[in-house]
């Protein structure tokens, strides 16, 4: 096997949460391009169908699953549907997440709960559901999508709940990696910096000073630039890597 072959995902079955847009769609696309069979899960059935159509235009096939992963029953159903449709589950990408910008004095309990329910608790539940199947198979790779917000404090916006949730994701990644390694399951995370998506106004002039000029590369990323890190961690090329948080931020956190 050549070194490039270790990056291939032929025959692997992958599930991407929040996989119908933005980073999640880029991850699903990259996994499929690397040879994996891919299921995408999100709450918006219409948007799921659009993502499936976009993939088909590229010669790729996605299995769409409509699910709210903050609902435990939906997590169980989603995982079962993915396993049934794909014939197994080797890769889970925990991508779904949310964020609110608010200073500490005006952050609400509802905002805090929404962020932690989706960013942390749902990730935990999805990992348990997929991990149970992977344990039985004796093999699997889970890639959690963290953030540089789990490492630094963003500015000028305040987003305390999001920052704390992503720090939790990073540490949960390490905790599961330690426990599940004997079962043949690797658990890693990717911590993206500022990436241009529908939900991230990275090209706003008033934010350039803080989001762009503070990074050594002096630019934001496109989702397609983060996706290869997910493919790497999911593949055999990363067979000796677990419990790691791979930072992809154009150097933002070096200062």
N, C-alpha and C positions, 0 to 999 in steps of 0.2 A: 504494500500500500504506500503510495506516495504521500508527501506531506499535504498536498492539495486535496487528496481524497479524504483526509481526516476532517475536512470542513464540510463534506457533503452530508446531506440528511436523507438520502434515498431510503425509503421504507419506514422512516420515522413518522410518528403521528403527533401532531402539535395542536394545542388549544391556546388561543390568545384572547384574553378578556379585554373588553374595550377595543376590539379589533376592527371596528367598522370605520374609523377615521383617524386622522393625525398620525401620531407615533404608532398606535396599535395597528393601523392599516399598513404602515410601512414595515412593521415587524412581521405581520402575517405574510405580506408579499415577499419579503426576503426569505422567510422560512420556506415558502412554496418554491421560490426560485432555486433554493438550495436542494430541493428534492423532497421536502416533507409534504405529507398530506395534512391540510390545515383546516381547523374549525375556528370560526370567530364567534364570540359571544358578546352581546350588548343588549340594552333594553329596547332600543329603537329598531323594530322589525323593518320599517321602511328603509332606514339607513343601512341596515344589514344587507338588504336586497340590492341596494345601490353599490355597496362594496363588492358583492358577489359579481355584479355586472361589470364593474371596473376590472376586477381580476380576470374575468372571462375574456375581456378585450386583449389582455396580455397573455392569453393562453393558459391561465391558472384557474384552479378550481378551489373554492372555499365552501365549507359546510356552514351555513348560518344557523345560529342558535339564539333565540330570543330569551333573555334571562336577566333578572335583577339579582346580582350577586350579593346584595345586602340581605337577601331573603335566603335562609338556610335551605328551604325546600327547593328553591330554584338552583342553588349550587349543586345539590344532589342530582337534580334532574339534568342540569346542564352537563355535568361530568358523565352521567350515564349515557346521554344522547351523543356526546362526543366519542365515547368509547365504542358505542354501537355503530355509529356512522363511519368511524375511521378504522375500526377493528383493533382498537387499543389506544393507549395514550403514553407517549414517551417523553413529551415536552409540554410544560405549562409555562406560559408567559403571563405573569400577573401584571397587567398594564393598566387596568381601569383605575381612575382616580379623579379627585375633584379638589378644588381650591377656592378659598374666599380671601379677598384682600380687605383687611379691617384692622384698625389699631386695637390694642388690647382692651381699652376701655369700652369699645363698641362691639367687640366680637360677641356673638350670641351663643347660648348653649346649643341652639339648633345647628348653627354653623359648625361648631366644634364636633357635635355628634355626627353630622353628615360626613365630615372629613374623615374622622376616625372609623366610622362604620364602613366606608368604602375603601379608604386607603390602607387600613390596617386589619380590621376585623374580617372584612370580606376576603382580603388576600390570605389571611390565616385559614379561613374556612375552605377556600379554593385549594390551598396547598394541602390541607388535610384530605380533602376528597380525592385529589389527583395522587397525592402521596400514598394513599392506601392502595390504590391500584398499582402504582409503581413498586411498592414494597412487595406485593405478591409476584410481580414480574421480575424483581431483583435488579431493576434498571430504571433510570429516569433522570431528567434534568429539569429543574425549575429555575426560571429566570425572573426575578422580581425587578420591577422598574422603580428604582428609588429616585434620587434627585440630588443635585448639589445643594439643594435647600436642606438636606439632612446633614450637611457638612458645614455650611456657612449661613450667615443671615443675609437674605436678599435685601436690596434697597433699590429704589426708594419706597417700595410697597411693603406694608406689614402683612404677614401671613403666618401668624404664630402656630395655628393649628396644623397647617400644611407642613411647616418646617418640622414640628415635633413628630408628625405622622411619618415623614420620610426618614427621620432618624430612627424611628421605631422599625420601619421596614428594613433598614440596613442591619439593625441588631437582630431582628427576627430572622433575617437571612442567615446570619452567622450561627444563631441558635439551632435552627433546623439543619443546617449543614453539619454541625457537630453531631447531632443526634441521628441523622439519617444516613450518614456516610456508610455505616456497616450494611445498610440495606441496598447499597448500590445507587443511591440517589444523591446527585450533586445539586446544591442550592447556591446560586450566586445572584448578584444584583448588578444592574447598570444604573449609574447616576448621571443622567444627562444634564448639560448646562442649558443655555437658552436656545430653544429650537423653534423655528417658524412653523406654526400650525394655525388652524382656524381659531383656536382658543387662546393663542399666545401672541400678543401684539408686539413682537420683538423689533419691528421696524418703525415703531413710533418715535418721532424725533425727540420727544421729551424724555424718553427712556434710554436713548443711545448713550448718553454720558455714563450711565450706571451699568447697563446690560452689555454694551458692545465695547466701549472704550476701555473698560476695566479688564478685558480679556486680552491676553497676549496676541491672539490671532486676529483681534479687532473685527470680529464678525459673529453672527449667529450661525447655527447649523440648520440644515434641512433634515427632515425625518430620515431620509435615505442614508444619511451619514451616521446615524446612531444604530440603524438596523443591523449592520454587519457585526457589531459587538454582541448583539443578541444571538445571531447565528453562531458566532464563535463559541459563546458560552454553552449553547445548546448542543454543540457538536463534539465529536471525539477529539477534536483539536484541543479541547479544554479538559481532557480526561483526568488531569491531575490538579484541576482547579475547583475548589469548593470553598464556600464561606467568604468569597471575595466580593468587593464592591468595585467595579470597573468604572472609573470616572471618564466621561467623554464630554469635555466642556471647553475645548479650545484654549485650555490653560487657565481658565477663570480662577480656579481655587489655588493656584500656586502663589498668589500674592497674599 
